[in-house]
Amino acid sequence: MAAKFNNGTRAAGVVAYQDSEDPNQFYYFPQSINSSLGENLTDFLVTYWGISDSFYDLVDGKYQSICGGVMGGKAKIEITEYQTKQIEKKIKNDYNIKNPRLLPLFLINVKVQPTFAGNVLGINSGGDAVFPDTLSIGNEFTFVVGAANTRFASVVAARNRGEGMIVNPQFGINITGEAEFRGEPWTAEIECEISQVWSYARTHISASASFGWFKLGSGEYESIVRDLYRNNIIKSNYKEGSIFTEQYGRQMFEEAKKIFEAINAAALNGTGFFKFEPITDPEAKSSLVFGLFSGFSVSINASYTSSVFKQKINYKNTFTYTGNFKAKMPIGMALAVACNTSTYSHFQDINDSSEPCITDIKLRALNDRIRREEAKKDPLYARLQRTAGSIDHTEYARILAEIDNLNATETFRSLSQDNSKGIKFSGDSLIFGLDETTTDELFNI
């Protein structure tokens, strides 16, 4: 007995998969969760820094502006009574079943990342996570998630520009685990040249997308994927099953996601070409198969040009979704505890001990800092993109990574302390803080 990969339905942020043998049995999975202190979230505590104002610490031998936070407590990933009623109603309508039975989907190989207001702080940048390797939906677990030394510059670089201002000052966690599914006979040999895949995807995003990350609408992304197959940019040789049907639609998007992850691997020292994140809105709607079942939202890195690949990189793989297999499943959990006089004890701002909450004033200051950083670095991104036709991909990725991690506006030595160490413009040349890195030095010219 296992959940059927291609047979499920969705309502109120919950997906339910029908059992492979018992048609009345369904396995539910919450794609997004809003937590409530005292209900599915207890013993909650957040300590954060570098959000209300600049915070400096010694990183790689230098004092740098960093953002970070540590979250801990006990939580329970569980659907609400309202969600239960909605998914049961949807199952009854879609499957004509009077009394469906619900069991939670079981996850293994669980990974977690901390987030703040939609920005992933990242445990890979000097952070840590204490989290169960297996996760049973409905059971309480203890967690500690932290990002200790995330550079302010890299947080700005990871921001989705298309989303505009930060309006939701919530801490949260992104959870990804593997669940076991039963697939119907389906095997395909997939082949593509990833520079062509990237070029097609990049040229089909908004013309205003010049630098940084831009989140795609589910319909836009799904259209890109389907066109890649229709135009034979991604070549498919099917041994079992087919592709242009609702029955096998999910396999197509699972394949495409793995191809895009292979493109990310070609980013070398860069930040990647595509970003997949859990859907955080329980009411988010999607008209097609990918958004319905995957639970991932998709962003594309516009800092890479469509012509960044000058060499051919062939990708070939055989995908099989027959019998039992494991697939990645994401959960977005907003730790949406309201900070007020009754919950002060759950929050601590290292920058400002007098005000533990994230206020509108703090958010405006953060957004001002982000805009200043972007404004100073955008000329560097523009200059890099003008070199796309004259340098190879390896060099392009190296320079992009340096720009992303370069702190243009927040240095330990402020302008008022030593103006000679501040930021100066001279044509295309910029001098950045203590490092005094010019664009000529960055581009090795």
N, C-alpha and C positions, 0 to 999 in steps of 0.2 A: 504494500500500500504506500502511495506517495502522491504528492500534489501533481496534477497534470499541468505541464508547462504552458500549453496553449488554451487552457480552458479555465477562465476566471472572469470575475467581474469586479467593479470598483464603485464605491460610494463613500462620501465623507472622509476621504483620505485613507480608506481601508481597502485592500485588495483581498479577495477570497478566491482560492483555487479549489476546484472540485477534485475529489479523490479519484485515483485511477481505477479503483474497483468498486467503491461504494458511492453511488450517485447522490446520496443524501448527506455525505460527509464533505465538509469544506474546511480548508485551512486558511485562517485569516492572518494578514500581515499589515501592520500600520505603517504607511509610508511617512507620515508626519505626526508628531505628538506635541500637544501643548500641555505642559506640566502644571501642576497646582500644588503649592506648598501645603503639606499636611495630608495630601491625598496620594498622588503618585510620586511625590518628591518630599523627602524628609532629611533632617540633619544637613541642610544645604548651607554651604559657605563659599563665598567668592572673595578672593583677594586679587586686585588688578592694579596695573601701573601703565603709564605712558599713553593713557587715553584722554584724561582731563587736561594734561599738559605733558611737555617733553620729560622723559625720564632717561637718565644716563647711567650706563654701567659699562664695566670693562669687558669687551668682546674682542677676541682675536688680538689682544695686546693693545687695544685702543678703546677710549671711552666713546660709546656710540649711543645714539637715541634708540631706545627699544620700546616695544609694546609687549605686554604679556599679562597672563592671568593664571590663577590656579583655582580650579573648581572641584569641590568634593561633596559627597553626601551619599544618600541612599535614594534610589529611584526604582520605579517599576514601569516598564514599557507595556502599557495596556491601553486598549481602546475604551472610550467612555460609553456610558449607557446609551447616549444619543447615537454614537457611531455604530454600536451593536444593532440598534433598531433599524438604522438606515441600511446596513449591509444585509441584514436578514430580509428586509423588504425587497432589496434589489435582487437577491438570490431567488426569492419566491417568484418575482416577476419574470426574470430572465430564464429560469430553469423549470418553472411551473412545478415547484416543489413546496409542499405545504409546511413541512416541519424540518428545515435544514438543521444539521448539527454543526457546531463550530468548534474547531480546535486551533490553537496557535501554531504557526509555522516555526520550526526549530532552526536556529542559526548556529553555525560553527565558524571557527577562524575569524572571530570578531575583531575589527579594528575600529579605532575611535579617534576623532580630531576635535579639538575645541574650536568654537567660533565666537565671534563677537559681532553683532549687528550684520551678519551675513558674510563677514570676512573670516576666512580660515586662518587662525593664528599658527597652527601647524606644530605638531610635536616633533617634527624632524629638524627643527631649528633650535636645538638645545632644550627641548621639552621632554615630557614624560607622560605616561598614561598607565594607570592601574585599573584594569577593566577585565571582566571575565572573558575567557577565550570562547566560551559557549554561552548562548543567551536563550533563555526560555521566556517567551513573551508571557507576561502575567506574573512572573516571579520577581521579587525584590532583589536588587544587587547593590553592592557598594562600589563607588567609583571615585577616583582622583585623576583629574585631567589637567595638565598644565603646559603652558608654552612660556618658558622662562626668558629667553633672550631673542625674541623675534625682532629683527631690525625694523624700525619704522618704515624705512625705504621699501623693504620687501613686502610689508603689509599694504602699502600704497600700490605697489606693482601688481599685487594679487587682487586688487579691488575691481569689481565689475563696473566699468564706467557707465555702461548703458542703464544702470539702475539709479543713477542720480544720487541725491543726498541720502545719507543714513537717517532713517526715520524710526527705526525700531531698536532701541538700546537694550537688546536682549543678549544674554549669554546663552550658549547652546552647545550641543555636541552633534557631530555627524557620525553615524554608526554604519558600518558596512560589514556584512557577514555573508556566509554561503549557506544556501538552503538546498535540500535535495528535491529534485523533480523527476517526473516520469515523462519521457518524450515519445512521440510517435515516430515511426520510421522516417528518418530524414538525415541525409548525408550530402554534403556539397564540397567540391573543391573550389577554393576562392583564390583568384590571382589578380594583382593590380600593381601599378607603378605608383608608389605613394606620393611622388611629387605631383602627379596629375590629380590624384585625389585631393591633396591639399590645395592646389591651385583652383580647382573647381569650387571647393567649399569656401575658400577665402574670397573669391570674386563674387560670391552670392550673398555676402552680408552687406549691411547698410553702407552706402558710399561715405557716410559721415564717420564711419568707424576707422580712425586713423592709427591710434595707439591704444595699448592696454586691452583689457578683457571686456567682451561684450556678450551678454547673455542672449541666446537665441530663443525665440518663441518656439513652442513645441511643433506647431504646424510648419514653421520655416525650416527647422532642423529635419523634420521627417520628409519634407519635400526634397531637401538636398540629398538625403540618403537614397530615396527612391530614384531620383534622377541619376545618381551615380551608377545604379544598376541598369536603368533603362538605356542610358547612353553608353553602356558597356565599358565604362571607366573601371568599374569593379566587375570582373568577369567571373561568372558562376557556372560551374559544371555540376549539375545535380544528379547524384546517383540514386537518391530516394527523395520523394517529396517534391515540392515546387516552391516558388517564392512569391508570385504576385497574387496571393490569396490571403484572406483574413486568417485562415487556419495556420499558415506558416509565416505570417507577417512578423511575429516577434523574433524568429530566427534571423531574419534579414537585419534587424536592428542590433541584435546581439553580435552578429558578424561585423557590422560596420563599426560598432563600438570598439571591438578588438583591433580592427584596422587603424582606427584613430589613436588607440593606445600605442600601437606600433609606430605611428607617426610621432607621438609624444616621445618615444624612446629615441627618436632621431634628433630630438631637440638638444641633445648633449648637455651643455652647461646652462641652457636656457630654462625658462619656466614652463615650457610645453606649448603645444599648439591648441589642444582641447582640454577643457576642464569639465568633469562630471561631478555634480553635487546632488545630495538628496533634495527632493522637493520639500519645501518647508511650509507650504500652504495646504492645509487639509482639504480645502475646497477647490484646489487647482483642477482645471479641466483640460482634457486633451482629447481630440477627436479621433486620433489614430492609435494603433497598437502600441507603439513605443512608449508614449507617455503613460498609457493606461497601466502597463505592467512593470515597467522598469523602475519607476520612482526617481529617475535621474533628471535633473535639468542640465543643459549643455551650454557652455560658454566657449567662445573662440578668441584666440589671441591675435588681435589685429596688429600687434607690433611686428609680426612676421608678414612680409609681403607675399603676394601670390607667386612670385618668381624666386623665392628664397632658395629653392633647391635647384642647383645647377647640374647635379649628377643624378643618374637614374638609380633608384633604390627599389628593387623588386620585392614584393611580398607575396608569399604563397602559403596556403594553409588548408587543411581539411577539417571541416567542422562536422561533428556528429551529435545529433540530439536524439539518440535512440536509446531506449531503456532508461536506467537511472543515471543521473549526472547531477553535478552541482552548478549553481548559478549565483552570481553576486546579487545581493539585495541590500538597498540602502534605507536608512531611517534618519530623518531629521528631527531632533528633539530640542525644542526651545525651552530653556530653563527660565521661563517667564515669571519670575517672582517679582512682584511689585515692591520697589524699595520705598519705604515710608517710615514714619516714626515707630511703627510696630514691628518692622523687619530690619531695622538698622543693624542689628547684631549679625545679620547674614552677609553683610557687605563690608569691604574695606578698600578704600582708595589710598594707595601708598603715597600718591602725590598730594592728597588733600585729606588729612585725617579729620578735619572738621565737617566734611560732607561725604559720607560713604556712597551716596546715590549718584547715578549718572543723570545729571540734570540737562535741561535744554541748553544752558550756558556752556556746559562741558561739551555737548555734542556740536554746538556751533563752533567752538574753539577747535575741536578735532577736524571738522570739515574745512575750516579755514587753513589749518596746517596741511591737510591733504591737497587742497587746491594750490597752495603755494608750491608744494613739492612737485606736483604735476606740471605747473607752469614753467618751472625752472628746468625740468628734465625733458619736456616735449621737444625742444630744439635738438636735443641729442637723439631722440627717437627718429625725428625727421631726417637728420643727417645720416643716421644709420640706414634708413630705408632708401635713401638716394644712392647708397653704395651697393644695393642688393645685386646689381648686375655686374659688379666688378670684383667682389670677394666671394669666396666659397661659403657653403653653409656652415662649416665648422667655425670659421672666423666670425661669421654673422652671429651665431649662437653665443660665442664667447663674449662679444661686445655687448649683446643684448643682456646677458646675465650681469655684466658689470654695471650697465646703466640701471637695471632693476635694483641692484643692491647698493647703488651709490646714493649717499645721503646728501642731497643738494641744498637743503635749507636748515637742517637741525644739526649743528655741530656743537661740540662741547665748549669750544671757545666762541662766544657770540660776537656779533659785529661790533657791539659797543665795547667789548673788551679789547679787540684788536681788529680794526677794520681791514688791515692788510691780509687777514686770514679769511675774509668773508667771500661772498660770491661776486664775481666781476664779469661783465660782458665786454667782449672785444671782437666784433664781427661774429664768427661762429664759435669763438673761443670762450670757454667758461672755466672759472677756477672754483673748485669745490672745497670749501672749508679747510680743515687741517691737512687734508691730503694734497691740496693744490694740484688736483688732477685736471688737465686741460683736455679738450676734445681732441686736439692733435696727438696728445700722448695716448689717449684712449684708443684712437684709431691707428696708432703706430705710423703717423705721418709727420 
